[in-house]
């Protein structure tokens, strides 16, 4: 995997070879980061279902304050931790658990996240055909998102968009190959 921008631009990092692991393609990442680049410096980020960690690593490379990487696969989280160490990055936390398990607990009950949340930018790129987004999106609105937070959702093209709270505005939407990706922003009523 290649970092496409920021202080680690062009840096190649290993990713585990696991069935179903599909790093966000470079051209999709380039579009996404063109959309969100002004919001990244100083942002607290979360990369849920992080897989390769490409999205979270990209934010850290571009001066995000922190990023929490969450994945249920121990192989994935170990590789991300090794990549963070290779980059001498200390502004990240890697959690080997499902995103659903993390978000079901109140933020205030998780002291390891005290200085890393609520999140300003959240990436949700779950495994295809598992309907994870239906469960995850409502939980994010329970204290996990900062005012004005950006939420990126990547899904297979044929999947129906899960119900979205009226406190989220769709800012951008694009299709690339077999996936559709959307950027939402949280607002107050």
PyMOL commands that set and color helices and strands:
alter all, ss='L'
color gray80, all
select helices_A, chain A and resi 6-8+26-40+54-61+74-86+99-104+107-109+111-113+132-140
alter helices_A, ss='H'
color red, helices_A
select strands_A, chain A and resi 44-48+66-71+92-96+119-124+145-156+168-176+179-186
alter strands_A, ss='S'
color yellow, strands_A
deselect
rebuild
show_as cartoon
